[in-house]
Amino acid sequence: MYKIKSLAILNVCIALFFSSLVMAAETEPQRQSIEALGELNGIALHCQYLEHVRFIKQSLVETLPKKRRLGDIFEDATNTSFLAFAQRRDSCPSPAEFDQQVNAAIDQLYKAFLRR
């Protein structure tokens, strides 16, 4: 009898653990804010705006829960953006213009994750 109850409790704990991993990005605005920063990070890498790359990553580290899925969303968006920017042969935005875009995206990240 105790084994059955213990197994049931263990199964519930395991299910809760895995559901928290799957639901790493809880809302659409949260996912979109991560993707927007990934897109900007791809542009920053292409344009060699390394201060922006550091700033973006530091903002993510300070704001996001430590979940692998959230990092994967960011990395996927970064890679897609970097490749698309190169294929389109876009010109780099001015540092001042890019700074405004990054700050706006970080504000959205803060709103999505810190203000509930």
Secondary structure in CASP SS format (residue, H / E / C, confidence):
PFRMAT SS
TARGET T0000
AUTHOR 0000-0000-0000
METHOD secondary structure of the structure
MODEL  1
M C 1.00
Y H 1.00
K H 1.00
I H 1.00
K H 1.00
S H 1.00
L H 1.00
A H 1.00
I H 1.00
L H 1.00
N H 1.00
V H 1.00
C H 1.00
I H 1.00
A H 1.00
L H 1.00
F H 1.00
F H 1.00
S H 1.00
S H 1.00
L H 1.00
V H 1.00
M C 1.00
A C 1.00
A C 1.00
E C 1.00
T C 1.00
E H 1.00
P H 1.00
Q H 1.00
R H 1.00
Q H 1.00
S H 1.00
I H 1.00
E H 1.00
A H 1.00
L H 1.00
G H 1.00
E H 1.00
L H 1.00
N H 1.00
G H 1.00
I H 1.00
A H 1.00
L H 1.00
H H 1.00
C H 1.00
Q C 1.00
Y C 1.00
L H 1.00
E H 1.00
H H 1.00
V H 1.00
R H 1.00
F H 1.00
I H 1.00
K H 1.00
Q H 1.00
S H 1.00
L H 1.00
V H 1.00
E H 1.00
T H 1.00
L C 1.00
P C 1.00
K C 1.00
K C 1.00
R H 1.00
R H 1.00
L H 1.00
G H 1.00
D H 1.00
I H 1.00
F H 1.00
E H 1.00
D H 1.00
A H 1.00
T H 1.00
N H 1.00
T H 1.00
S H 1.00
F H 1.00
L H 1.00
A H 1.00
F H 1.00
A H 1.00
Q H 1.00
R H 1.00
R C 1.00
D C 1.00
S C 1.00
C C 1.00
P C 1.00
S C 1.00
P H 1.00
A H 1.00
E H 1.00
F H 1.00
D H 1.00
Q H 1.00
Q H 1.00
V H 1.00
N H 1.00
A H 1.00
A H 1.00
I H 1.00
D H 1.00
Q H 1.00
L H 1.00
Y H 1.00
K H 1.00
A H 1.00
F H 1.00
L H 1.00
R C 1.00
R C 1.00
END
